[in-house]
Amino acid sequence: MEPVMMFVITAIVAAILLVVFNKQQENKVRNHLYSNDVQKIYLLTAAEYKINILEENQRQLNNITADLGIETPNITAELNLLTSAFKSGEIPLDELNLRLDYLLETLNTNSSLMIEAY
């Protein structure tokens, strides 16, 4: 075989390999974007669940402490601040979830103390 033909065949094989490699890289990028979307949906769902739990705990705590005349922490105001900060882009989604976790811990601690006092 002539050297020119060998070079042409090698170039064609290299081009085919590059196309296959490029397709694999595109698939990796698509899978990564899909994973990011799934993670974002999970974090949004977790935040929504935590907010619902906080609101329900606040209602229950208000009902318990109303009889005792004890002032309760205003979780609703904190939730409003956090959600408006998230909507305006001041805090990212993962930080919102961390702050909601902190509020849950705080409210659960206060709830258990109030129930013991009751």
Secondary structure, DSSP 8 states (H G I E B T S, - for coil): --HHHHHHHHHHHHHHHHHHHHHHHHHHHHHHHHHHHHHHHHHHHHHHHHHHHHHHHHHHHHHHHHHHT-----HHHHHHHHHHHHHTTSS-HHHHHHHHHHHHHHHHHHHHHHHHH-
